[in-house]
Every structure is written in C-alpha cells, then in structure tokens.
Amino acid sequence: MRYPYVRQPLLQMWREARARLDDPVQAWAEITADPKRAAAYKSARGKGGFLRSTWDEVSELIAAAHVHTIKTYGPDRVVGFSPIPAMSQVSYAAGTRFLSMIGGTILSFYDWYADMPLASPQVYGDQTDVPESGDWWNAAYLIIWGTNLPITRTPDAHFMVEARYRGQKVVVVSPDYSDHTKFADDWLACAPGTDGALAMAMGHVVLSEFFRDRQVPYFEQYVKTYTDLPFLVTLREHAGAYVPDRFLTAADLGHDDELAVHRTVLVDSATGQPVVPNGTIADHYSDAGIGKWNLDLGDLDPLLSLYGRHERAVAVDLPASTSGRPRVAA
C-alpha cells in the first residue's frame, strides 16, 4: 500500500484536535473521551469513506492511541497481532517483540481467522503448530464448530468429505443450514449466542459421567497428560462469596526462582503435597527451562480433586447460562 487511509470522521477530528493541541496523546484522549465524537467515528465503520493520509500522520495517531491506552487502562489492554510466521518471520518477530516489550496482549492468527483451534494460544500465549487438516482423515468422530469448512478452509475440506466414506461420523454445530451442514450426520442447530451454554453443558456431562459419578481411567489419564485440568486455581472473594480467580503459582508458595510467578502448581496424589511439574509455561521463557519444555510428569500422579482431602470447604459461584438476566449458580 503506497498511502495509508483513515475513515473520514476520525481523520477530520484528529487533524482538528492536533491543530489546537501540541500533545498528540492529549488530542487522542480528547476525541475518545467525548461520547459524541467517539460514536461518530465508530459508527462509520463498515461504510467506507476513507481519506488518504501520510505515514507520518497515521504513525503519530497510532502511537498516541497506544500511549493513551497504556496510561489510562494498562498495557494489557493493547491487543495486537502480527503476520503469521509462515508469511514473514521478520514481520512476526517485530510485531510480537513490540507487544512483548510494552506489556501488550498477543493474539494469534487463530483469533483473527475465527475458524482455527483457539485453545493452544489462549493457554500458552504463543503461536502453535497444531495437527494439520490432513489429520482429519484419521478421526472417527469429527465435531465441526465455529468454521464453515467448504468456505473458510476450501483447499482442506476434502479431507473431511473423503473421511466420511471410511465411516467417519460428522457432527456440525451451526445456527443455520450453511455449506458444511450438508455433510453432517447430526446437526445441532443452536440459537445464535448460545454456543457457550452448549459447550458448558457438554463439559458438564463429561465431568459428571466420567469423573464425578464414576472414574474412567482413559479419561483421567488423558486430562492428566494433555490438559491443565490438574493445576490448582485460586479463589477470591466477590459479593460475599468466592469465585475462581487465577492459577496458583510457585511464587504463591514462597518460591523466588526465575519466573516462579509463571510456574503453575498441582498436587501429587501420592504425597498430597503441591509440586511444580517439569515443562510448565515458565520453562518456555527462562534460561533454566532450556531442554525442559515438554510437560514430563515422571513419577508424579496429578490429583484431580481435593474432595475428601480438604480441611475446609467454601461455596463457589459459577456463571449460569439461563434465560433472562445473567446470574451465578453456587
């Protein structure tokens, strides 16, 4: 792109504010603090109406927005994304390093494409190499949720289509009869906005039938080996009750080693003591973690529940997906 373009309402307001104010951060703060002006440029989104600007002008505008956001709300409210490494290692490294140095939040291309696995970058905070689409062929049971494969993954869709000839069962979760729904053996036509409730219901069934009411070794071994389910979560007081907060870390237990604040903790079922397994997220970003990146439990057997071993129990409020106003359920 030879010239940058900015939506007309925003560019006009920016130029007017900069003409009066010497400080670009103050100019941006004035625009965003005014509900009418903020609504004017935000409501113009999706309607075109771009004006040509200069790289110096837009660079100053972007920098002012970053500084104002950091000063007002904190650096973690700056959320950004660089081109994926497969496109440009240099561009990806530059953008990611910038966000890391200012304390911003790094998204992945999964979050932007909206049709790829989100769990890995959300849990680990970095780009991931996940099973390729060719691995769909190896699945006997496939749930398609959040992606319209023939449209958003056109070159890869044939792996799913062909696998059906070898007996693969396909379940599609989609509110409408879209292009991928026609491949479904079972179609869950959930109402728009209820995906979260449906996912929570599925999780409730799995937890109830395979962990609470009976303990199934296959399920227990899987979550101990491949998930963060065994890691301890802290509670905090809220509105006279307790709610889940963040992961317990080694720093909470008095450890002061490198990146202890990022070393998550689980309980060893054999000893009943809290331990930090090899290969937690801290090992990805510290010199002490070199060579210990993979989660290797060794002789540890993670405890999945403290029930029956506890000295004290408190009621915990959890989100409730119900009709009407949002509420919590103990």
C-alpha positions in Angstrom: 0.0 0.0 0.0 1.5 3.3 -1.1 -0.6 5.6 1.1 -2.4 4.9 4.3 -6.1 5.6 4.5 -8.2 6.7 7.5 -12.0 6.9 7.9 -13.1 10.5 7.2 -14.8 11.3 10.6 -11.8 10.1 12.6 -9.2 11.8 10.4 -11.0 15.1 10.4 -11.4 15.1 14.2 -7.7 14.1 14.6 -6.5 16.9 12.5 -8.7 19.5 14.2 -7.6 18.3 17.7 -3.9 18.3 16.7 -4.2 21.8 15.3 -5.2 23.0 18.8 -3.2 20.8 21.0 0.6 20.3 21.0 0.5 16.9 22.7 -0.8 14.1 20.3 -1.7 11.9 23.3 -3.9 14.7 24.7 -5.5 15.0 21.3 -6.4 11.4 21.2 -7.7 11.4 24.8 -10.0 14.3 24.0 -11.5 12.5 21.0 -12.1 9.2 22.8 -13.4 10.9 26.0 -16.1 12.7 24.1 -19.1 10.2 23.7 -20.4 12.0 20.6 -17.1 12.2 18.8 -16.2 8.6 19.7 -19.6 7.4 18.5 -19.2 9.4 15.2 -16.0 7.6 14.1 -17.0 4.2 15.4 -20.4 4.3 13.7 -18.6 5.0 10.4 -17.0 1.5 10.4 -18.1 -0.7 7.6 -19.3 2.2 5.4 -16.2 3.1 3.5 -15.4 6.8 3.3 -11.7 6.6 3.7 -9.4 9.6 3.1 -5.7 9.4 2.1 -3.3 10.3 4.9 0.5 10.2 5.3 2.6 7.6 7.1 3.9 10.2 9.5 0.4 11.3 10.4 -1.0 7.8 11.0 2.1 6.7 12.8 1.6 9.6 15.3 -2.1 8.7 15.6 -1.4 5.1 16.3 1.4 5.9 18.8 -0.8 8.4 20.6 -3.6 5.8 20.9 -1.1 3.2 22.4 0.3 5.6 24.9 -3.1 6.9 26.0 -4.5 3.3 26.4 -1.5 2.2 28.4 -1.6 5.3 30.7 -5.4 5.0 31.2 -6.1 1.3 31.2 -2.8 -0.5 31.4 -0.6 -2.2 28.8 -2.5 -5.4 28.7 -5.4 -3.6 27.1 -3.3 -3.1 24.0 -4.1 -6.2 21.9 -2.3 -6.9 18.6 -1.4 -9.4 16.0 1.5 -9.8 13.6 1.5 -11.7 10.3 1.9 -15.4 11.0 5.5 -16.8 11.0 4.8 -18.7 7.8 4.2 -15.4 5.9 7.1 -13.4 7.3 9.4 -14.3 10.2 10.7 -10.7 10.3 7.3 -9.1 10.4 6.0 -11.6 13.0 9.0 -11.1 15.2 8.9 -7.3 15.0 5.3 -7.1 16.0 5.4 -9.7 18.7 8.6 -8.2 20.2 6.9 -4.7 20.3 3.9 -6.1 22.1 6.0 -8.1 24.5 8.2 -5.1 25.4 5.2 -2.8 26.2 3.4 -5.5 28.1 0.6 -5.9 25.5 -1.5 -8.9 24.7 -0.5 -11.0 21.7 -3.2 -12.6 19.7 -2.7 -15.4 17.1 -3.9 -15.8 13.6 -6.4 -18.3 15.0 -8.2 -15.4 16.8 -8.5 -13.4 13.6 -9.4 -16.2 11.2 -12.1 -17.3 13.7 -12.1 -20.9 12.3 -9.0 -22.5 13.8 -8.1 -24.0 17.2 -8.0 -21.3 19.9 -7.2 -23.3 23.0 -3.4 -23.6 22.4 -2.6 -19.9 22.0 -5.1 -18.9 24.8 -3.5 -21.3 27.3 0.2 -20.9 26.3 0.2 -17.4 24.8 2.2 -18.2 21.7 1.8 -19.4 18.2 1.4 -23.1 17.8 1.8 -25.9 15.4 -1.4 -28.0 15.5 -2.4 -31.1 13.7 -2.7 -30.4 10.0 -6.0 -30.7 8.2 -4.9 -33.9 6.7 -5.2 -35.4 10.2 -9.0 -35.0 9.9 -8.8 -38.2 7.8 -7.7 -40.1 10.9 -10.6 -39.1 13.1 -13.5 -41.4 13.5 -15.7 -38.7 15.1 -15.5 -35.1 14.0 -17.2 -32.0 15.5 -17.3 -29.0 13.2 -17.9 -25.9 15.3 -17.1 -22.3 14.5 -15.9 -22.9 10.9 -17.7 -23.4 7.6 -15.1 -25.7 6.1 -16.0 -25.6 2.4 -15.9 -21.8 2.5 -13.2 -20.9 5.1 -11.0 -23.9 4.5 -11.7 -24.6 0.9 -8.4 -26.4 0.0 -8.6 -28.6 3.1 -12.3 -29.5 3.1 -11.9 -32.6 1.0 -10.1 -34.4 3.9 -13.3 -34.2 5.9 -15.6 -35.1 3.0 -13.5 -38.1 2.0 -13.2 -39.4 5.5 -16.9 -39.9 5.6 -16.5 -42.7 3.1 -14.5 -44.7 5.7 -17.2 -44.3 8.3 -16.3 -41.1 10.0 -19.2 -39.5 11.9 -19.6 -35.8 11.4 -21.5 -33.5 13.9 -22.0 -29.9 12.9 -22.8 -27.1 15.4 -24.3 -24.2 13.4 -27.3 -21.9 13.8 -28.0 -22.1 10.0 -28.0 -24.6 7.2 -24.7 -23.5 5.9 -22.4 -25.2 3.3 -20.8 -27.6 5.8 -24.1 -28.6 7.4 -25.0 -30.8 4.5 -22.1 -33.1 5.4 -23.5 -33.7 9.0 -24.7 -36.9 10.3 -26.0 -34.9 13.3 -26.8 -31.2 13.1 -27.0 -29.2 16.3 -28.8 -26.0 15.3 -28.1 -24.0 18.4 -29.6 -20.5 18.6 -27.1 -17.6 17.9 -25.4 -16.7 21.1 -25.9 -20.0 22.9 -22.7 -21.7 21.9 -21.1 -21.0 25.3 -24.1 -22.6 27.1 -23.9 -25.6 24.8 -20.2 -26.1 25.4 -20.6 -25.8 29.1 -23.4 -28.4 29.0 -21.2 -30.8 27.1 -18.4 -30.3 29.7 -20.9 -30.8 32.5 -21.9 -34.2 31.0 -18.3 -35.3 30.6 -17.3 -34.3 34.1 -20.4 -35.8 35.6 -20.4 -39.2 33.8 -16.6 -39.8 33.6 -15.1 -38.1 36.6 -17.7 -37.5 39.3 -20.2 -40.4 39.2 -17.5 -42.8 38.2 -13.8 -42.6 37.5 -12.8 -43.8 34.0 -9.1 -44.5 33.7 -8.9 -43.4 30.0 -10.4 -40.0 30.7 -8.4 -39.4 33.9 -5.1 -40.3 32.2 -5.9 -38.1 29.2 -6.6 -35.0 31.3 -3.5 -35.6 33.5 -1.2 -36.0 30.5 -2.5 -33.4 27.9 -4.5 -30.7 29.8 -4.2 -28.2 32.5 -7.1 -29.6 34.5 -4.9 -30.8 37.4 -3.4 -27.4 38.0 -4.7 -25.6 41.1 -6.9 -22.5 40.8 -7.1 -19.8 43.4 -10.4 -18.3 44.7 -11.2 -14.7 45.5 -14.0 -13.1 47.4 -16.7 -11.4 45.4 -20.1 -10.1 46.6 -20.0 -12.1 49.7 -19.0 -15.4 48.1 -16.0 -16.9 46.3 -15.3 -17.0 42.6 -12.5 -18.7 40.6 -9.5 -16.4 40.0 -6.1 -17.4 38.6 -3.8 -20.3 38.6 -1.8 -20.9 41.8 1.9 -20.4 41.1 5.2 -21.3 42.7 5.5 -17.7 43.7 2.4 -18.0 45.9 4.1 -20.8 47.8 7.2 -18.7 48.5 9.5 -19.7 45.7 11.7 -16.9 44.4 13.4 -18.7 41.5 13.4 -17.4 37.9 9.8 -16.8 36.6 8.3 -18.5 39.7 5.2 -16.4 39.1 4.6 -18.4 35.9 5.2 -21.9 37.3 1.8 -23.5 37.8 1.2 -25.9 40.6 -0.6 -29.3 41.0 -1.0 -31.8 43.9 0.8 -35.1 43.8 -1.8 -37.8 44.7 0.9 -40.0 46.4 2.2 -37.4 48.8 -0.7 -34.9 48.9 1.9 -32.1 48.5 1.9 -29.2 46.0 4.5 -29.7 43.3 5.7 -27.9 40.1 6.0 -30.3 37.2 8.6 -30.1 34.6 7.6 -28.2 31.4 5.2 -25.5 32.7 4.9 -22.2 30.7 7.8 -20.7 32.7 10.2 -23.2 31.2 9.4 -21.8 27.7 10.7 -18.4 28.6 13.6 -18.9 31.1 17.2 -20.0 30.7 16.6 -22.5 33.5 13.9 -24.1 31.4 16.1 -24.9 28.4 15.7 -28.5 27.5 12.7 -28.9 29.8 9.9 -27.6 27.5 7.8 -30.7 27.3 5.4 -31.5 30.2 7.1 -34.6 31.7 5.3 -35.8 34.8 7.8 -38.5 35.6 6.7 -40.3 38.8 4.1 -37.6 39.6 0.4 -38.6 39.6 -1.6 -35.4 39.5 -4.6 -35.2 41.8 -7.8 -34.2 40.0 -9.9 -33.3 43.1 -9.3 -32.3 46.6 -12.7 -33.5 47.7 -12.3 -35.9 50.7 -8.8 -34.5 51.5 -9.9 -31.0 52.3 -9.9 -29.3 55.7 -12.3 -26.6 54.8 -14.8 -26.1 52.0 -16.4 -22.9 50.7 -19.3 -22.3 48.3 -18.1 -21.1 44.8 -20.2 -19.0 42.5 -20.0 -20.1 38.8 -21.6 -18.5 35.7 -25.1 -19.7 34.9 -26.4 -19.8 31.4 -30.1 -19.1 31.8 -32.7 -17.1 30.0 -33.3 -13.6 31.2 -30.7 -11.7 33.2 -27.2 -13.3 33.8 -26.8 -14.7 37.2 -24.5 -17.1 39.1 -25.1 -20.5 40.4 -23.4 -21.8 43.5 
